[in-house]
């Protein structure tokens, strides 16, 4: 159902509800989700190149925001239409 090590966010509470526990990833989880290092995540955050959510001092990454970030960076297949 997902990558191992994603943490409890996939399984916490009602899977149909829209809670922070399901949508928000830690730096480690975001790095795993994007197949990047934690250092690369922190660097992109510092350069304001990746969407981030602040919860007090904690950084979290909205999985929907990360999915949008991925989509915006996809290169088209083949030539122009």
C-alpha positions, 0 to 999 in steps of 0.5 A: 500500500505504500513505501515501507517506513512511511510511518503511521500517517497512512494508517492513523485514524479513519483513512477517509478523513482529511486529518493532519496525521494523514496529509503531513509528512516529516522531513524523513518521510518526505525524503523517503517519498521523494527518494532524496536525502534529508539534507537535500530536503532541508536545502530545497526548503532553505532555497524555498524550492519545495512547499513546506508547512510549519507547525510551531517549530516543526517542519511538515510537508503536505503530501498533496503539495509534494505531489503538485511539486512533482507534477510541475517538474515533469518533463513532457514525453516526446516533442511538442504537440 
